[in-house]
Amino acid sequence: MRLIIDENLPPRWCDYLAPHGVSANHWPDIGHFGDADDVIFDYACHHGAVIITQDLDFTRMLARRGTRFPSVIQLRVQCPTPENIGPALMEILNKHRDQLLSGCLITLDHQRHRVRLLPLR
């Protein structure tokens, strides 16, 4: 599974995930800083990648487009750093691998996470 870390998150997520065998790229290393969310969304669809973000726009795009991909993990926490929520993200990646590969939206907050299969209805 390949991950795209949105530019609104720290690039050190890539270094955190690598020792766990997770391939991740920070968006500015793929595209350009400031690219429209549609560009990131389309790239993730085309390359079978999962987007990790704090941005609510990706959820709106999933609903508007009605697509099964890309999967999105939305971090709804105040401090979305590996030091703060790294273990919780790893748990999600391991526990919900099949759903992420099939298309889902996962929302992670401080208390829990919620999985919604795509397309959103």
Beta strands, then each sheet from edge to edge (+ up, - down):
strand 1: 2-5
strand 2: 23-26
strand 3: 49-53
strand 4: 72-75
strand 5: 104-108
strand 6: 113-117
sheet 1: 2+ 1+ 3+ 4+ 5+ 6-
end
